[in-house]
Amino acid sequence: MPLSLMPVLMHSEIEHIHERSLDLLERVGIDYQTPRALEVLEHHGCRVDYERNWASLPRDFVEWAIEQAPRVVRLEARDPARSVVLDGRRRHHTCDSQGTRAIDFETGERLPSKEASLRHGILFADALDKLDIVNVMVAATDIPAHVRVIRHFEIGFEMTAKPVRTGVLHAEQVPFLVELARAATGEDEFRPIFSTVHCSISPLMHDGEATAACMELAKLRVPILLHPMPLAGATSPLPPAGTILQHNIEVLSGLALFQAVQPGAPLIYAAGPAQLDMVTGNYADSANGNAMRLALVDMARFYNLPVNLGGLNTASYSLDAHYGYEATSACLLAYLAGVDEIYSMGLMDSSQTLSLDKFVLDNHLTRELEIMVRPIQIDEEHLSADLIERVGIGQHYLKRPETLASLRKEYVRAWPPMGRNLLELARAEAQQILENHQPPALPDGALEKMHEIVSEADRALAAARAR
């Protein structure tokens, strides 16, 4: 069997959190910040207040919504062979999203992230074999804000054939994304080769325009990652249990709405709370954060939903011991917890800064951890009892043909190799990717169609924002 963790929460504790979530969703309710959500919820029998953008979600309605959400979620890719199925059978790595800085590969200087930074990041995400889902990891701040999301997706579809993900901010953006996906695949019918992230606003609110966008995406069965980010002691209660409860309420409030819009809409439960540093007032997670997130993995399993958990994250500003212990411990916990998705390759500084060297190191660390937790084959062939008997006492196995045969299938070489500098190896590999990796080709004429769609989006969205 593979190595695994015991559940953090007892079943009675999970049921208690669930019951209190249902109670508070009905009595306290949620501020959705958009009448579009209230119209749908009112149709499903919820009490709403249009002046406050508020809705009360009855227990029966929420439990109905939970039953609609599928356990298996497929993340389509431009290349269907690169599509990802979240079914609990294996872990899939992704990068985090919307960082604001990038480390210049040549000078080491930290600069605001721009389109060139994003292109480099997605190039690496496409090249690295252990990364399956490509988040738009940094914002291209040199692209005008009104068309930035559209350009992010265009760059993603151009630079990788893996599934692409980022947040969608306005419902008006959705038709352009549909057309971009059709152009990138060369298919007449829309295939959702992207997913999106929906972050609630803690405590107990949703961004109205982003919510309206996700409602449109739910109708199209575009997968939505439900990702509250409560900050214990600031935007959620300081005790871990309180933050777990609030986080769960916010996930269920999004789940209920999107299932009301489209029963069976594919959703992913992200375990994303953290803790405020009460000494400095900064975002600075502690060991409590890992405990809270692992408890929320248990909640996701209770609801039979795919789950996303942090791993490879670090608050460090450099590839130092701080990075090493944070990334290794969090990623190992994610593997042992058996989650579907693991953040966050390539970013440091609490997911704010893109580092191409870190991308390479994260890829190697992921490979080592996969080997560490995989099951050991215990059968007659691998036990080698007959070989042990033949070699006998005090001899060796170096010249045995069985050793040579096993070498090709079983041997795991140490990384980094003896006597080699880890950071120098990562730098050399990163240089190779920058110089040699080519993004998968688009269908003929696709890039020109995508440019036309972006140009139309630029005009239309600029006019809409000006009104």
C-alpha positions, -999 to 999 in steps of 0.1 A, spaced: 0 0 0 11 36 -5 19 57 25 -10 77 37 -23 98 66 -50 90 90 -79 114 89 -74 145 110 -111 147 120 -132 120 135 -165 113 118 -184 129 146 -164 161 143 -169 162 105 -207 158 110 -206 185 137 -189 210 113 -214 201 86 -244 206 109 -231 240 121 -224 250 85 -259 242 75 -273 261 106 -253 292 99 -260 292 61 -297 294 70 -297 317 100 -268 341 91 -268 337 54 -244 350 27 -239 383 9 -235 374 -28 -231 410 -40 -252 404 -72 -289 402 -78 -282 375 -105 -274 350 -77 -304 360 -56 -328 355 -86 -315 319 -90 -316 312 -52 -351 327 -48 -363 304 -76 -350 274 -55 -370 286 -24 -343 306 -6 -352 338 13 -334 367 -3 -331 405 3 -322 424 -28 -313 456 -9 -285 437 10 -277 412 -18 -283 386 10 -296 351 8 -305 325 35 -298 289 23 -321 263 38 -307 230 49 -326 209 24 -315 231 -5 -278 229 5 -280 191 10 -297 188 -24 -269 208 -40 -242 187 -24 -257 156 -39 -256 172 -74 -218 179 -74 -198 152 -92 -169 134 -75 -150 129 -107 -140 161 -126 -123 162 -159 -100 191 -168 -100 193 -205 -68 203 -224 -61 217 -258 -44 183 -265 -70 158 -252 -41 134 -243 -30 160 -217 -65 163 -201 -66 156 -163 -91 135 -145 -96 143 -108 -108 110 -94 -88 104 -63 -64 80 -79 -33 102 -83 -20 136 -75 -18 164 -100 5 194 -96 -3 229 -105 12 263 -101 -5 291 -80 -21 321 -97 -19 359 -99 16 365 -85 27 401 -90 65 398 -94 91 378 -113 128 372 -108 148 382 -139 166 350 -150 198 369 -161 201 395 -134 183 380 -104 164 413 -100 128 412 -87 105 431 -110 68 436 -115 55 407 -136 48 414 -172 37 395 -203 73 383 -209 73 369 -173 40 351 -179 52 336 -212 84 323 -195 63 308 -166 39 290 -189 68 278 -211 82 261 -180 48 248 -169 45 232 -203 80 217 -203 81 202 -168 68 166 -167 54 167 -131 32 197 -136 -3 188 -150 -25 219 -146 -12 253 -158 -25 282 -137 -18 317 -150 9 321 -123 16 359 -126 -3 388 -138 9 405 -170 8 440 -155 18 457 -188 -15 446 -204 -45 469 -198 -67 457 -170 -99 455 -190 -85 429 -214 -59 413 -192 -79 382 -183 -86 375 -220 -50 380 -229 -39 357 -200 -61 329 -215 -48 336 -250 -12 333 -238 -21 302 -219 -38 285 -249 -8 295 -271 20 284 -248 7 250 -235 -15 221 -245 -22 213 -208 -53 224 -190 -53 262 -183 -67 279 -152 -72 314 -139 -99 336 -124 -126 352 -146 -136 386 -132 -167 396 -153 -195 378 -170 -189 399 -201 -155 381 -205 -171 347 -208 -182 348 -245 -147 358 -256 -132 329 -236 -156 305 -253 -144 318 -287 -108 316 -277 -112 280 -267 -129 271 -300 -101 288 -319 -73 271 -299 -88 237 -304 -99 242 -340 -132 226 -331 -166 239 -340 -181 229 -306 -170 245 -274 -148 223 -253 -139 237 -218 -101 235 -221 -98 258 -191 -111 260 -155 -115 289 -132 -110 299 -96 -137 314 -75 -125 331 -43 -151 342 -17 -145 374 3 -141 363 40 -162 366 60 -193 352 43 -193 373 11 -188 368 -26 -175 392 -52 -206 400 -73 -190 403 -107 -168 373 -103 -198 353 -90 -219 363 -121 -190 352 -143 -188 318 -126 -226 314 -130 -222 317 -167 -192 293 -167 -212 268 -146 -239 267 -173 -211 257 -197 -198 231 -173 -164 248 -170 -148 234 -138 -147 259 -109 -122 257 -80 -140 270 -49 -111 287 -30 -120 307 2 -89 322 18 -99 332 53 -71 346 75 -74 332 110 -75 361 135 -84 387 108 -111 375 85 -120 344 103 -119 332 140 -84 327 155 -91 292 167 -84 267 139 -118 251 144 -135 284 138 -116 291 106 -124 255 94 -161 261 100 -162 295 82 -141 281 53 -165 252 49 -195 276 50 -180 297 22 -173 267 0 -209 254 5 -223 288 -3 -206 288 -37 -214 251 -43 -251 256 -36 -253 286 -60 -235 270 -89 -254 237 -85 -286 257 -85 -275 274 -118 -264 240 -134 -270 207 -115 -239 186 -120 -216 216 -125 -180 204 -119 -165 218 -87 -133 214 -67 -129 220 -30 -98 240 -22 -84 239 13 -69 274 15 -71 291 49 -40 307 65 -32 326 97 -24 362 102 10 369 119 -2 387 150 33 401 156 38 419 123 3 420 108 15 403 77 3 373 59 26 347 74 13 311 77 23 288 106 21 251 114 -15 257 123 -22 264 86 -12 228 76 -34 214 104 -65 235 92 -60 226 56 -57 188 63 -89 190 83 -106 206 53 -94 177 31 -115 155 54 -145 178 48 -140 176 10 -140 139 12 -172 140 33 -189 159 5 -173 135 -21 -156 163 -39 -122 166 -56 -98 185 -33 -70 210 -39 -43 215 -12 -11 236 -10 23 220 -14 56 234 -25 45 268 -12 71 289 7 72 323 23 109 324 16 124 350 -8 152 327 -19 159 290 -26 173 284 9 167 260 38 135 279 46 121 270 12 134 235 15 116 226 47 84 245 39 80 230 4 90 195 14 68 193 45 37 208 29 40 187 -3 47 155 16 15 161 37 -5 167 5 8 134 -9 0 115 23 -34 131 24 -42 117 -10 -55 150 -25 -63 155 -62 -44 187 -68 -14 202 -52 -4 239 -54 22 256 -61 51 250 -84 73 279 -94 63 306 -70 79 318 -38 74 347 -14 39 335 -4 30 328 -40 38 364 -51 71 359 -70 79 337 -100 112 319 -100 122 298 -130 149 280 -109 123 271 -83 101 256 -110 129 232 -119 137 224 -82 100 219 -75 97 194 -104 126 174 -90 113 175 -54 79 163 -67 96 133 -84 114 124 -52 83 126 -31 63 105 -55 89 78 -52 90 81 -15 53 75 -10 46 49 -37 38 13 -27 65 -13 -24 58 -43 -45 58 -74 -22 56 -105 -44 79 -135 -50 97 -118 -79 105 -87 -59 112 -105 -26 140 -123 -44 141 -151 -18 155 -176 -44 183 -152 -53 192 -146 -16 194 -184 -12 216 -188 -43 240 -160 -34 242 -173 2 262 -159 31 290 -133 27 289 -129 -11 276 -100 -32 250 -92 -59 270 -68 -82 277 -94 -109 244 -112 -108 223 -110 -140 193 -104 -118 209 -72 -105 214 -59 -140 178 -67 -149 165 -49 -118 188 -20 -125 168 -11 -156 135 -13 -138 140 -7 -101 170 15 -95 163 51 -84 193 73 -89 201 99 -62 193 135 -70 212 157 -70 241 133 -81 269 130 -56 293 160 -57 270 182 -77 256 215 -66 218 215 -66 213 252 -74 238 250 -103 220 220 -117 186 238 -115 200 268 -132 215 248 -161 182 229 -166 163 262 -166 186 276 -192 180 245 -214 142 250 -212 145 287 -220 167 280 -250 152 248 -264 116 241 -253 89 249 -279 52 252 -270 30 227 -288 18 240 -322 -17 254 -325 -40 244 -354 -34 263 -386 -48 298 -385 -56 295 -347 -32 322 -335 -46 347 -360 -82 339 -349 -72 343 -313 -56 377 -320 -88 388 -337 -109 377 -307 -87 395 -283 -88 427 -304 -126 425 -304 -126 419 -266 -103 449 -261 -128 472 -279 -159 458 -264 -147 455 -228 -131 489 -228 -164 504 -239 -183 484 -213 -160 495 -185 -163 531 -196 -201 531 -192 
